[in-house]
Amino acid sequence: MEPAQLDRTPFADLDRMPPDMLAMLVAALEAMSRHPEIRRVRHTAWTALRPEPGQRLLDAGCGAGDVARELATAVAPDGEIVALDYSEATLAAARTRHVSGDITYVPGDVCALDFDDESFDGVWCERVLQHVDDADTAVGELARVTRTGGRVCLLDTDWSSLAFDGVDAALAGRVIGHMHARRTSRQLGMGRTLRRRLLDHGLRDVTATPVTCFFPDPASAAVVLPMVNHDVPEEDWMTPAGMRAEWLDQVATAGERGDFLAVLTIWVAAGTV
């Protein structure tokens, strides 16, 4: 996760969290990584980045390191992955999960990268930009450290695309409206701005692909959508106070009937420096 989050989320200030809460949030990151819809998003990004043996790649905002480990396999035997995160706690989790591959885990800020120009053959940056104060500065830094001809691949969410079916429409609207009210417009719509940001920094051959994630039942949705997850505390900003029980009952009933549905678009944008 990255610094200077304008609104508090469950993944903010990880380094200040008690160990049990940190363990829960790292487990949530890992569960998301295993989710078939997130795997589908990452497959789209993998195709856009085009990792090859021998490359030196940066995973900017590596979390628990699951993508870094996969990239390390792709660039083997002579390549290298630098896995960077602002949180020392998540870096520690990534190090404990390291099995093989040439991966260097380093703390850092995507808005002020401590690397020379043209240090990498490519960059992967997943669901990070919605959390930083100045996404354009971050994209400029990612482009700066990528060699001429290298690829920068950005993945981020368009939270304004979130929609539900099978539940009371008015209640769903209030739940979504609460989430919108607690996030800035930048946080809500970061995904759909990625293409423009890459073009603004002079990248060429820019592609942008919207991947609509489909969740056909509450259990599937709860892995990615916190407002459907029973484990998210009532006082947390993602669950409107006083509506939690009614909303979760609606979700559970729709799941039992078999007509629950949630959709969310995550964008993948990539370009050549």
HUFEN-V631879 format. One record per run of one state. SS is the DSSP state (~ for helix, > for strand, _ for the rest). FROM is the first residue (numbers start at 1). LEN is the number of residues. If there is no record, write none. Layout:
ss->SS from->FROM len->LEN
ss->SS from->FROM len->LEN
This chain:
ss->_ from->1 len->13
ss->~ from->14 len->3
ss->_ from->17 len->2
ss->~ from->19 len->16
ss->_ from->35 len->1
ss->~ from->36 len->14
ss->_ from->50 len->6
ss->> from->56 len->5
ss->_ from->61 len->5
ss->~ from->66 len->10
ss->_ from->76 len->4
ss->> from->80 len->6
ss->_ from->86 len->2
ss->~ from->88 len->9
ss->_ from->97 len->6
ss->> from->103 len->5
ss->_ from->108 len->1
ss->> from->109 len->1
ss->_ from->110 len->2
ss->> from->112 len->1
ss->_ from->113 len->7
ss->> from->120 len->7
ss->_ from->127 len->2
ss->~ from->129 len->3
ss->_ from->132 len->3
ss->~ from->135 len->10
ss->_ from->145 len->1
ss->> from->146 len->20
ss->_ from->166 len->3
ss->~ from->169 len->14
ss->_ from->183 len->2
ss->~ from->185 len->16
ss->_ from->201 len->3
ss->> from->204 len->12
ss->_ from->216 len->2
ss->~ from->218 len->7
ss->_ from->225 len->1
ss->~ from->226 len->3
ss->_ from->229 len->15
ss->~ from->244 len->14
ss->_ from->258 len->3
ss->> from->261 len->12
ss->_ from->273 len->1
